[in-house]
Each structure stands twice: as structure tokens, then as C-alpha cells.
Amino acid sequence: MAKDLAQATGEALRARFHGVRARSLALAAPFSAEDLCVQAMEDASPGKWHLGHTSWFWETFLLTPHSPGYAPFDARFNFLFNSYYETVGARQARPERGLITRPGLDAVLSYRAHVDGAVSAWLERADESQLAAALPVIETGLAHEEQHQELFLTDIKYLLSRSAFPEAGYRAPARPAAPAPEPLDWIVFEGGVHRFGHEGAGFAFDNEGPAHDAVLTPFALASRPVTNGEFLAFIEDGGYRQPGHWLADGWARITDSGREAPLYWRRVDGGWREFTLHGEQALDPDAPVSHVDYFEASAYAAWTGARLPEEREWEHAARQADPAAGRWMAPDGWLHPAPAPGPAAGLAGLYGEVWEWTRSAYGAYPGYRAPEGAIGEYNGKFMCGQFVLKGGSALTPPGHMRASYRNFFPPAAQWQMTGFRLARDI
């Protein structure tokens, strides 16, 4: 990398960095300091914490090791904004992030500005070898902040849903006009040995590799995700009252909680309404069902006589689809799954509507090794007790929509924009 190429690379990275950082601030702008301080449940972090943590990530993994002489903005922030990196030091317990009233929002925004200036200055002066050494951290940092932008939206949505005066905080656009989805069809895929995981150019997280071969038996995948109307039929048939459809842990959870519908659904005057980031709306029967946990998805699949897809089945099928067709922060501003008519024949709604549950446990691919150092705690340490989701939701940044991407959550997680499509054996 010649000097002029290093300069051009630094300028390009600086533009990407400031673009991602600016979007985080734009997402937070409509909300008050009070909105951004509250933690509505243990899984959802306050908006202010997301703003602080993403700055801490850049300070900890880029500036401290790669910028000689850099002094942390406030050494105490390492405790407050470390998420789960054991090797970096002690941290605020996750369920207590809502107790971080100090520093205030203004101080956190000052922290962001300090980090932004320091990263920008480093990118401007870094030479060829410095940029090459730091590039994996920079790419991870950009993707990491985009992940937290999605989390910011899902976390603030849960908070707003619990308010006595629920307001979306974003403009409330009209529901986008969309044709009804095509009738569900089954797309058949032959078995055989196929390639899986990420390989080649372009950024990917460590858990997407190594690329490897695996055997698939013939299967069929539903042409689109399950819709609200279809899931409502399951409810009306007593799906939440029939233990035979449910895995044991799921049945225990719904009986203990008295749950009778997906998160954010509310029965009103004999009909159903759904809370969205645009406030409460009439339930759209044609839109993909969302905010269902793995147990609900599995129970519905059992009720139909089908099943959830394997992770590799989904990935193999999705390689024929264009992730760019996914919808993300659409020009109409609609921040909710919408009917995905897709092609007249083939797979629709694979990207940009709902994260789709698979029945595959989240684990390591053959030959996987977590990266060395603290950054190695990013993905590998969570390979237990979780399930893989594929595709991406209406809130997922476009660079995260690819066939090899592996999202993962515990089976009881509902607050993410999670849905599913069916599969069956041939």
C-alpha cells in the first residue's frame, strides 16, 4: 500500500466511521434524556448505554492499543460501558445498566465526540502498516455499532410499549401499500454436498467461518415467512392451550406467564392490535408475524405438521436470493415488517422483514477457533444454549444481510424482531 493509497484508505474509512457514528446519534435524537436512561427489562439496555458502549468499543480496541499516548476520556467508563469482556475488567452488571444516571446524557455525548475526534485523527495520520494491522478491528467496530443501532431500536420499542403514554419517537408514516402475499408454496431443494459459511472477499464475523462442506438431505422451504393471519389461526384453534404442540420449556413459560399471543399483540373489542415503533396499529394479517420466540415458532410448526428449517437449509436456499432486495429503513420510514410479495415463484421475504428462527443450535463450525485476545470474546463464548436466526429484519443494516450471517438468541427471546418460515422433509 503506497502512501497515497494509505491516505485514500484512511479517508474512506474515516467517511464510513463518521457515517455510522452519525446514524447512532440520529436514532437517539428524538428521545429525551429520561427516555435514554431507563432499562425496561434485563435484556434491553438503555439508549444512553448503547451510545456509551459503542464509544467504549472504539476506545478500548482501536485507540488504546493502536494510538500511542492516547489517554482514556474517563477511566471509570471502562466499568460502566464494558459489556461482557471478562479480560478487559470488571463491569456494571447487565440488569443494572438502568442505574447509570451518572454520567448524564450530555457527558456521554461529550465522550462520543472525544472518541470520534481521536479516531478521525488517527485514521488521518496512520500509515500503511498501521492501517493494515488495525483494519480487522475497524471493520468489526463498524459492524458492531450497526448491531447496536438495531438493538437500540428494539430496546427503545420495548420501553415505549410499557409507557402509560406510548409514543414512537419517530415520525409516524402511513402504513406502506403492499399487495397481499402470494399463497404459501413449497420450494423443493435437492440433497447433496454443499458449501457453507463465509469465504472470499468482504467482511464477515468470525462465527461465519470457516467455510466448509456439509451434506443436506432433500427438503422443502416455505416460499415466504408465516404471516400474522396464519399465526392468528393457530391462536384461535387453541394453540396456546394445547401442550402437545410445545417443547417442555416453552409450555412451562406460557403457562407460568399466561401468555396467549406474540409480544406486542393486544386484543381490543374482539380484534387484535399490535404495538410498533409507530405506535399501536391494527394487526396487519398479511405482514410476517414478528416478536415470537423459538418456542412459539416451534409450536406453530408442529401444529401445521411441518418444522423449522435447519440453519444450513436456510443458507443454501438463500444463496439464490439477492440481499439487496431486503428492506432496511425504507424510504417510506416504515420500521415494521411489511407483506413481502416477492417473485411470483421462488422465495420471498428472506431479507429485511423478520429474523427467521432455525432449529439449529448455535455452535462452532468445523475448524472454528475464536480470535486471540479480548476481541475473541465477541462470538465464541456464546456458543451454548442459543439458536441461530437468519436473514435480517426491517431494522437490520443492509451490510448484515447475507446468507452466511449467523444471528443468535436464547429460545425465550421475544423482544427482537423475530419470525420464521416453515420447512419440511421430502
C-alpha positions as CSV (number, residue, x, y, z in Angstrom):
1,M,0.0,0.0,0.0
2,A,1.7,3.2,-1.2
3,K,1.5,6.4,0.8
4,D,-1.3,7.9,-1.4
5,L,-3.2,4.6,-1.3
6,A,-2.9,4.6,2.5
7,Q,-4.2,8.1,2.6
8,A,-7.1,7.2,0.4
9,T,-7.9,4.2,2.5
10,G,-7.8,6.3,5.7
11,E,-10.1,8.8,4.1
12,A,-12.6,6.1,3.0
13,L,-12.5,4.5,6.5
14,R,-13.0,7.9,8.1
15,A,-16.1,8.6,5.9
16,R,-17.5,5.2,6.8
17,F,-16.7,5.7,10.5
18,H,-18.4,9.1,10.7
19,G,-21.4,7.9,8.7
20,V,-22.0,5.0,11.2
21,R,-21.4,7.2,14.2
22,A,-23.8,9.9,12.9
23,R,-26.6,7.4,12.4
24,S,-26.4,6.3,16.0
25,L,-26.9,9.9,17.1
26,A,-29.7,10.4,14.6
27,L,-31.6,7.4,16.1
28,A,-31.3,8.8,19.6
29,A,-32.1,12.4,18.7
30,P,-35.9,12.2,19.0
31,F,-35.7,11.0,22.6
32,S,-35.3,12.7,25.9
33,A,-32.5,12.1,28.4
34,E,-35.2,10.3,30.5
35,D,-36.1,8.0,27.6
36,L,-32.5,7.1,27.1
37,C,-31.7,6.3,30.7
38,V,-34.4,3.8,31.5
39,Q,-33.9,0.0,31.3
40,A,-37.3,-1.7,30.8
41,M,-36.1,-5.2,31.3
42,E,-32.8,-7.1,31.8
43,D,-32.3,-8.0,28.1
44,A,-32.9,-4.4,26.9
45,S,-30.2,-1.8,27.6
46,P,-30.8,1.9,28.0
47,G,-30.3,4.0,24.9
48,K,-27.6,6.0,26.7
49,W,-25.7,2.9,27.5
50,H,-25.7,1.9,23.8
51,L,-24.2,5.3,23.0
52,G,-21.5,4.9,25.6
53,H,-20.7,1.3,25.0
54,T,-20.1,1.8,21.2
55,S,-17.7,4.6,22.1
56,W,-16.0,2.4,24.7
57,F,-15.5,-0.2,22.0
58,W,-13.6,2.1,19.8
59,E,-11.6,3.5,22.7
60,T,-10.7,0.0,24.0
61,F,-10.0,-1.9,20.9
62,L,-8.7,0.7,18.5
63,L,-7.4,3.8,20.2
64,T,-5.8,2.2,23.3
65,P,-3.7,-0.4,21.5
66,H,-3.1,1.4,18.2
67,S,-2.7,5.1,19.1
68,P,0.4,5.6,21.3
69,G,-0.1,8.1,24.0
70,Y,-3.9,8.0,23.9
71,A,-5.5,8.7,27.3
72,P,-9.0,7.4,28.0
73,F,-11.7,10.1,28.3
74,D,-12.6,8.8,31.8
75,A,-11.0,5.6,33.1
76,R,-14.2,4.9,35.1
77,F,-16.2,4.4,31.9
78,N,-14.4,1.1,31.4
79,F,-16.5,-0.3,34.3
80,L,-19.8,1.3,33.1
81,F,-19.7,0.5,29.4
82,N,-17.8,-2.8,29.2
83,S,-20.5,-5.3,28.1
84,Y,-19.2,-8.8,28.6
85,Y,-15.4,-8.7,28.0
86,E,-14.0,-10.6,31.1
87,T,-10.4,-10.0,30.0
88,V,-10.9,-6.2,29.9
89,G,-12.0,-5.9,33.5
90,A,-15.0,-5.6,35.9
91,R,-18.2,-4.1,34.7
92,Q,-21.6,-2.9,35.6
93,A,-24.0,-5.9,35.9
94,R,-26.2,-6.0,32.8
95,P,-29.5,-5.9,34.8
96,E,-28.3,-2.7,36.5
97,R,-27.5,-0.6,33.4
98,G,-30.6,1.4,34.1
99,L,-29.0,2.6,37.3
100,I,-26.3,4.6,35.4
101,T,-27.8,8.0,36.0
102,R,-24.3,9.4,36.1
103,P,-22.7,10.3,33.8
104,G,-25.6,12.1,32.3
105,L,-26.5,12.1,28.7
106,D,-24.5,15.3,28.0
107,A,-21.4,13.7,29.4
108,V,-21.9,10.6,27.2
109,L,-22.3,12.7,24.1
110,S,-19.1,14.5,25.0
111,Y,-17.4,11.1,25.3
112,R,-18.6,10.2,21.9
113,A,-17.3,13.5,20.4
114,H,-13.9,12.9,22.1
115,V,-13.7,9.4,20.7
116,D,-14.8,10.5,17.3
117,G,-12.1,13.2,17.1
118,A,-9.4,10.8,18.3
119,V,-10.4,8.0,15.8
120,S,-10.6,10.5,12.9
121,A,-7.2,12.0,13.8
122,W,-5.7,8.5,14.0
123,L,-7.1,7.5,10.6
124,E,-5.7,10.7,9.1
125,R,-2.2,10.1,10.2
126,A,-2.0,6.2,10.2
127,D,0.5,4.7,7.7
128,E,0.2,1.6,5.6
129,S,1.3,-0.9,8.3
130,Q,-0.8,0.7,11.0
131,L,-4.0,0.7,8.9
132,A,-3.3,-2.9,7.9
133,A,-2.8,-4.0,11.5
134,A,-6.0,-2.2,12.7
135,L,-8.3,-3.0,9.8
136,P,-9.9,-6.1,11.3
137,V,-10.7,-4.1,14.4
138,I,-12.1,-1.2,12.4
139,E,-14.3,-3.5,10.3
140,T,-15.6,-5.2,13.4
141,G,-16.1,-1.9,15.1
142,L,-18.3,-0.6,12.3
143,A,-20.4,-3.8,12.2
144,H,-20.6,-3.8,16.0
145,E,-22.0,-0.3,16.1
146,E,-24.5,-1.2,13.4
147,Q,-25.6,-4.1,15.5
148,H,-26.2,-1.8,18.4
149,Q,-28.2,0.5,16.2
150,E,-30.6,-2.4,15.6
151,L,-30.6,-3.2,19.4
152,F,-31.2,0.5,20.2
153,L,-34.4,0.4,18.2
154,T,-35.7,-2.9,19.6
155,D,-34.8,-1.9,23.1
156,I,-36.5,1.5,22.9
157,K,-39.5,-0.2,21.3
158,Y,-39.9,-2.4,24.4
159,L,-39.6,0.6,26.7
160,L,-42.2,2.7,24.7
161,S,-44.6,-0.3,24.8
162,R,-44.5,-0.2,28.6
163,S,-45.3,3.6,28.8
164,A,-48.6,4.9,30.0
165,F,-48.3,7.4,27.2
166,P,-46.7,5.3,24.4
167,E,-45.2,7.4,21.7
168,A,-42.9,6.1,19.0
169,G,-40.4,8.9,19.0
170,Y,-40.1,8.7,15.2
171,R,-42.4,10.2,12.6
172,A,-45.5,8.1,12.1
173,P,-45.7,7.4,8.4
174,A,-48.7,5.8,6.8
175,R,-48.6,2.1,6.5
176,P,-47.0,1.3,3.2
177,A,-49.3,0.0,0.5
178,A,-48.4,-3.6,-0.4
179,P,-50.1,-6.3,-2.3
180,A,-51.2,-9.4,-0.4
181,P,-48.5,-12.0,-0.2
182,E,-48.6,-14.9,-2.6
183,P,-50.3,-18.1,-1.3
184,L,-47.7,-20.2,0.5
185,D,-45.8,-22.5,-1.8
186,W,-43.2,-25.1,-1.1
187,I,-39.8,-24.8,-2.9
188,V,-38.0,-28.1,-3.2
189,F,-34.2,-28.4,-2.9
190,E,-32.2,-31.5,-3.7
191,G,-29.8,-33.1,-1.3
192,G,-26.1,-33.4,-1.7
193,V,-22.8,-31.9,-0.6
194,H,-22.8,-28.1,-0.5
195,R,-20.6,-25.3,0.7
196,F,-21.5,-23.3,3.8
197,G,-20.1,-20.3,5.7
198,H,-18.2,-17.2,4.6
199,E,-15.2,-17.4,2.3
200,G,-13.6,-14.9,-0.1
201,A,-13.6,-11.2,0.0
202,G,-15.6,-8.9,2.2
203,F,-16.1,-8.6,5.9
204,A,-17.7,-11.4,8.0
205,F,-17.8,-12.1,11.7
206,D,-15.6,-14.9,12.9
207,N,-18.5,-17.2,13.7
208,E,-19.5,-17.3,10.0
209,G,-16.4,-19.5,9.2
210,P,-14.5,-21.4,8.4
211,A,-16.2,-22.3,5.1
212,H,-16.9,-26.0,5.0
213,D,-18.8,-28.7,3.2
214,A,-21.8,-30.4,4.6
215,V,-24.5,-32.9,3.5
216,L,-28.1,-31.9,3.0
217,T,-30.9,-34.4,2.5
218,P,-33.8,-33.2,0.2
219,F,-36.1,-30.7,1.8
220,A,-38.7,-28.1,1.0
221,L,-38.8,-24.5,2.3
222,A,-41.9,-22.3,2.5
223,S,-41.9,-19.6,-0.1
224,R,-42.4,-16.8,2.5
225,P,-42.5,-16.2,6.2
226,V,-45.5,-17.1,8.3
227,T,-48.0,-14.2,8.5
228,N,-49.9,-12.6,11.3
229,G,-53.1,-14.0,9.9
230,E,-51.8,-17.5,9.7
231,F,-50.5,-17.3,13.3
232,L,-53.8,-15.9,14.4
233,A,-55.5,-19.1,13.1
234,F,-53.1,-21.1,15.4
235,I,-54.3,-18.9,18.4
236,E,-57.9,-19.3,17.5
237,D,-57.5,-23.1,17.3
238,G,-56.3,-23.1,20.9
239,G,-52.6,-23.3,20.0
240,Y,-51.6,-21.7,23.3
241,R,-53.8,-24.2,25.3
242,Q,-52.6,-27.4,23.7
243,P,-49.4,-28.8,25.3
244,G,-48.9,-31.3,22.5
245,H,-47.5,-28.7,20.2
246,W,-45.0,-27.3,22.6
247,L,-41.5,-28.1,23.8
248,A,-41.5,-28.6,27.6
249,D,-39.6,-25.4,28.4
250,G,-41.9,-23.4,26.2
251,W,-45.1,-24.8,27.7
252,A,-43.8,-24.1,31.2
253,R,-43.1,-20.5,30.2
254,I,-46.5,-19.8,28.6
255,T,-48.4,-21.4,31.4
256,D,-46.5,-19.6,34.1
257,S,-47.0,-16.2,32.3
258,G,-50.5,-16.8,31.0
259,R,-49.3,-15.8,27.5
260,E,-51.8,-16.1,24.7
261,A,-50.3,-14.3,21.8
262,P,-47.0,-12.8,20.5
263,L,-45.3,-10.0,22.3
264,Y,-47.0,-6.6,21.5
265,W,-50.3,-8.1,20.4
266,R,-53.4,-6.9,22.3
267,R,-57.0,-8.0,22.0
268,V,-59.3,-5.0,21.7
269,D,-63.1,-5.2,21.2
270,G,-62.9,-8.6,19.7
271,G,-60.0,-7.8,17.3
272,W,-56.2,-7.5,17.6
273,R,-53.9,-4.6,17.6
274,E,-50.1,-4.6,17.6
275,F,-47.6,-2.1,19.1
276,T,-45.0,-0.9,16.7
277,L,-42.3,1.8,16.6
278,H,-45.0,4.0,15.1
279,G,-47.4,3.4,18.0
280,E,-50.2,0.9,18.2
281,Q,-51.6,-0.3,14.9
282,A,-54.4,-2.6,13.7
283,L,-52.8,-6.0,13.2
284,D,-52.0,-6.5,9.5
285,P,-52.9,-10.1,8.7
286,D,-50.6,-10.1,5.6
287,A,-47.4,-9.0,7.3
288,P,-44.9,-11.5,8.7
289,V,-45.6,-12.4,12.3
290,S,-42.8,-10.9,14.5
291,H,-41.6,-10.9,18.1
292,V,-42.3,-14.6,18.6
293,D,-39.8,-16.7,20.5
294,Y,-38.4,-20.0,19.4
295,F,-41.0,-21.9,21.4
296,E,-43.9,-20.2,19.7
297,A,-42.3,-20.7,16.2
298,S,-41.7,-24.4,17.0
299,A,-45.2,-24.9,18.4
300,Y,-46.8,-23.3,15.3
301,A,-44.7,-25.6,13.1
302,A,-45.8,-28.6,15.0
303,W,-49.4,-27.5,14.7
304,T,-49.1,-27.4,10.9
305,G,-47.2,-30.7,10.7
306,A,-44.1,-29.0,9.4
307,R,-40.9,-28.0,11.2
308,L,-38.4,-25.1,11.4
309,P,-35.6,-25.2,8.9
310,E,-32.0,-26.2,9.7
311,E,-29.5,-23.4,9.5
312,R,-27.7,-24.9,6.5
313,E,-31.0,-25.5,4.7
314,W,-31.9,-21.8,5.0
315,E,-28.4,-20.7,4.0
316,H,-28.4,-23.0,0.9
317,A,-31.8,-21.8,-0.2
318,A,-30.9,-18.1,0.4
319,R,-27.8,-18.1,-1.8
320,Q,-30.1,-17.8,-4.8
321,A,-31.7,-14.6,-3.4
322,D,-30.3,-11.0,-3.5
323,P,-29.8,-9.5,-0.1
324,A,-30.0,-6.0,-1.7
325,A,-33.7,-6.7,-2.2
326,G,-34.1,-6.6,1.6
327,R,-35.9,-3.6,3.1
328,W,-34.0,-1.5,5.7
329,M,-35.0,1.8,7.0
330,A,-37.1,2.1,3.8
331,P,-37.6,5.5,2.2
332,D,-41.1,5.5,3.5
333,G,-39.7,5.3,7.0
334,W,-41.8,2.2,8.0
335,L,-39.9,0.4,10.8
336,H,-42.0,-2.7,10.9
337,P,-42.3,-5.9,8.9
338,A,-44.5,-5.5,5.8
339,P,-46.0,-8.0,3.4
340,A,-43.3,-9.4,1.2
341,P,-44.9,-10.4,-2.2
342,G,-41.6,-11.2,-3.7
343,P,-41.4,-13.1,-7.0
344,A,-44.4,-15.0,-8.4
345,A,-42.4,-18.1,-7.9
346,G,-39.5,-18.7,-5.5
347,L,-38.5,-17.4,-2.1
348,A,-39.8,-14.1,-0.8
349,G,-39.0,-12.0,2.3
350,L,-35.7,-13.7,3.1
351,Y,-34.1,-10.4,3.9
352,G,-35.3,-7.3,5.6
353,E,-38.6,-8.3,7.2
354,V,-38.0,-10.6,10.2
355,W,-35.1,-12.6,11.6
356,E,-36.1,-16.2,10.9
357,W,-35.7,-18.8,13.6
358,T,-34.0,-22.1,12.6
359,R,-34.0,-25.2,14.7
360,S,-30.1,-25.3,14.7
361,A,-28.3,-24.8,18.0
362,Y,-25.7,-22.0,17.8
363,G,-22.4,-23.8,17.8
364,A,-19.0,-23.7,16.2
365,Y,-18.4,-24.7,12.6
366,P,-15.7,-27.4,11.9
367,G,-12.3,-25.9,12.5
368,Y,-13.5,-22.8,14.2
369,R,-11.2,-21.0,16.6
370,A,-12.1,-17.8,18.4
371,P,-9.6,-15.0,17.7
372,E,-7.0,-14.4,20.3
373,G,-7.3,-11.6,22.9
374,A,-10.3,-9.8,24.3
375,I,-11.9,-9.4,20.8
376,G,-12.2,-13.2,20.8
377,E,-15.0,-12.9,23.3
378,Y,-17.2,-11.4,20.7
379,N,-19.0,-14.5,19.4
380,G,-17.4,-17.8,20.5
381,K,-18.2,-17.6,24.2
382,F,-21.9,-17.6,23.5
383,M,-22.0,-20.9,21.6
384,C,-24.2,-22.7,24.1
385,G,-28.0,-22.6,24.8
386,Q,-28.9,-20.4,21.9
387,F,-30.5,-20.9,18.4
388,V,-29.4,-19.5,15.0
389,L,-31.6,-16.9,13.2
390,K,-31.1,-16.0,9.6
391,G,-32.0,-13.2,7.2
392,G,-32.4,-9.8,8.9
393,S,-35.3,-7.7,9.9
394,A,-36.8,-4.4,8.9
395,L,-34.4,-2.8,11.4
396,T,-31.2,-4.7,10.3
397,P,-28.5,-2.7,8.4
398,P,-28.0,-3.9,4.8
399,G,-24.4,-4.9,5.3
400,H,-25.6,-7.6,7.7
401,M,-27.9,-9.3,5.3
402,R,-26.0,-12.2,3.7
403,A,-26.6,-15.9,3.6
404,S,-23.7,-16.7,5.9
405,Y,-24.7,-14.3,8.7
406,R,-25.4,-16.0,12.0
407,N,-27.6,-14.2,14.4
408,F,-28.3,-16.0,17.7
409,F,-30.6,-15.6,20.7
410,P,-31.8,-17.8,23.6
411,P,-35.1,-19.6,22.7
412,A,-37.2,-17.4,25.0
413,A,-36.2,-14.1,23.4
414,Q,-39.1,-12.2,22.0
415,W,-38.1,-8.5,22.0
416,Q,-36.1,-8.8,18.8
417,M,-38.0,-8.7,15.5
418,T,-38.0,-12.4,15.1
419,G,-40.3,-14.5,12.9
420,F,-40.0,-17.7,10.9
421,R,-40.8,-19.7,7.9
422,L,-41.6,-23.4,7.7
423,A,-39.7,-26.3,6.3
424,R,-40.5,-30.0,5.7
425,D,-38.7,-33.2,4.7
426,I,-39.1,-34.6,1.3
